[in-house]
Each structure stands twice: as C-alpha cells, then as structure tokens.
Amino acid sequence: GTSRAMFEWSERTGVRLRFIEPGKPVQNAFVESLNGKLRDECLNLHWFRSLRHAREEIERWRRHYNTERPQSALGYRTPMEVLTTHAAAALEPLAGSTLPLIAQLNPGGSSSARP
C-alpha cells in the first residue's frame, strides 16, 4: 500500500519520515492550511475529465499560488517574492569574497587549481 511505498522511498532516498499524532492537525498546520487552500481554490472547483486534466489544473493553481497570489503570512507578498528576497540576502555576503581560481600546470604535467 501507500505506507509501504513511502517507507521504501524514504529508505532509498535517505529521507527521514516524521508523522504527526493521530487527530492532531495543529502539529502540521502549514500543510493542513496548504491542503485546504488547494482543495477550496482548485480541486473543488473542477470536474476533472482525466488524470492529465487534473495535473494541468493543479499545476496552473500551483504556479498562481507561488508567483501571483499574495499571502498574509508573508507580508502580502508571494512565495516567489520571499524566496527571491531571501536568496539574494543569503548570497550577498558571498559576493566579492570568492577568490579566483588559477589553473596551473604542475611540473608533472597535471593541472591543479589554487587560490
């Protein structure tokens, strides 16, 4: 079943599975909220004609959710705006701090890189 497939996948990939206690959705509030939005804003609005149609509509909703839909928890910004801001801030200290690598030919004929 599904649980066996998840277990086997986690073993293959080295991902540690963690489960919430039964009947305790507040332990996973972010995912519960996302699932509710997906259901209310996408799944309940469509009568899917095929698996392909379902995938297309869900992908359309996902792109909208991540790139166009402002979210109050993110200061009325989109997830993409937040990601872009955090990525730029995280990379800023690294700009200019990397030393150029100079490839040198060793006397033995092999190449090496040094700062």
C-alpha positions as CSV (number, residue, x, y, z in Angstrom):
1,G,0.0,0.0,0.0
2,T,0.8,3.7,0.2
3,S,2.6,3.4,3.6
4,R,4.9,0.7,2.3
5,A,5.7,2.7,-0.8
6,M,6.5,5.8,1.3
7,F,8.7,3.7,3.6
8,E,10.6,2.1,0.7
9,W,11.0,5.5,-1.0
10,S,12.4,7.0,2.3
11,E,14.9,4.2,2.6
12,R,16.1,4.6,-1.0
13,T,16.5,8.4,-0.7
14,G,17.7,8.6,2.9
15,V,14.7,10.9,3.8
16,R,13.6,10.6,7.4
17,L,9.8,10.3,7.7
18,R,8.1,12.1,10.7
19,F,4.5,11.7,11.5
20,I,2.1,13.8,13.5
21,E,0.0,12.3,16.2
22,P,-3.4,11.0,15.0
23,G,-6.1,13.7,15.4
24,K,-3.5,16.5,15.9
25,P,-3.6,18.5,12.7
26,V,-2.2,21.6,14.5
27,Q,1.1,19.8,14.7
28,N,1.2,20.2,10.9
29,A,-0.7,23.5,10.5
30,F,1.2,24.7,7.5
31,V,0.5,21.6,5.4
32,E,-3.1,21.5,6.6
33,S,-3.6,25.1,5.5
34,L,-2.0,24.5,2.1
35,N,-4.1,21.4,1.6
36,G,-7.3,23.4,2.5
37,K,-6.4,26.1,0.0
38,L,-5.6,23.6,-2.7
39,R,-9.0,21.9,-2.1
40,D,-11.0,25.1,-1.9
41,E,-9.3,27.1,-4.7
42,C,-8.7,24.2,-7.1
43,L,-9.9,20.7,-6.5
44,N,-13.5,21.6,-5.5
45,L,-13.9,24.0,-8.5
46,H,-13.2,21.5,-11.3
47,W,-14.7,18.3,-12.6
48,F,-11.6,16.7,-14.0
49,R,-12.0,14.8,-17.2
50,S,-8.8,12.8,-16.9
51,L,-5.6,12.5,-14.8
52,R,-3.9,14.7,-17.4
53,H,-6.5,17.4,-16.9
54,A,-6.2,17.2,-13.1
55,R,-2.4,17.6,-13.4
56,E,-2.7,20.6,-15.7
57,E,-5.2,22.4,-13.4
58,I,-3.2,21.6,-10.3
59,E,0.0,22.9,-11.9
60,R,-1.8,26.1,-13.0
61,W,-3.0,26.6,-9.4
62,R,0.5,25.9,-8.1
63,R,2.1,28.4,-10.4
64,H,-0.5,31.0,-9.4
65,Y,-0.2,30.3,-5.7
66,N,3.6,30.6,-5.8
67,T,4.0,33.5,-8.2
68,E,0.9,35.7,-8.2
69,R,-1.1,35.1,-5.0
70,P,-0.1,37.5,-2.2
71,Q,-0.2,35.8,1.2
72,S,-0.9,37.5,4.5
73,A,1.6,35.3,6.4
74,L,4.3,36.5,4.0
75,G,3.5,40.2,4.5
76,Y,1.2,40.2,1.4
77,R,4.0,39.0,-0.8
78,T,4.1,35.9,-3.0
79,P,6.2,32.9,-2.0
80,M,8.4,33.7,-5.1
81,E,9.0,37.3,-3.9
82,V,10.0,36.0,-0.5
83,L,12.3,33.3,-1.9
84,T,13.9,35.8,-4.2
85,T,14.5,38.3,-1.4
86,H,15.9,35.6,0.9
87,A,18.1,34.1,-1.8
88,A,19.6,37.5,-2.7
89,A,20.2,38.3,1.0
90,A,21.8,34.9,1.6
91,L,24.1,35.3,-1.3
92,E,25.0,39.0,-0.7
93,P,27.8,38.2,1.9
94,L,29.4,35.9,-0.7
95,A,29.6,38.4,-3.5
96,G,33.2,39.5,-3.9
97,S,34.5,37.1,-1.2
98,T,35.4,34.3,-3.6
99,L,39.0,34.0,-4.7
100,P,39.5,33.4,-8.4
101,L,40.9,30.0,-9.1
102,I,44.0,30.0,-11.2
103,A,44.7,26.8,-13.1
104,Q,48.4,26.0,-13.1
105,L,50.3,23.3,-14.9
106,N,52.3,21.3,-12.5
107,P,55.8,20.2,-13.4
108,G,54.5,16.6,-13.8
109,G,52.0,17.7,-16.4
110,S,48.8,17.5,-14.4
111,S,46.7,20.6,-13.8
112,S,45.7,21.8,-10.4
113,A,43.7,24.8,-9.1
114,R,44.9,27.1,-6.4
115,P,43.6,30.4,-4.9
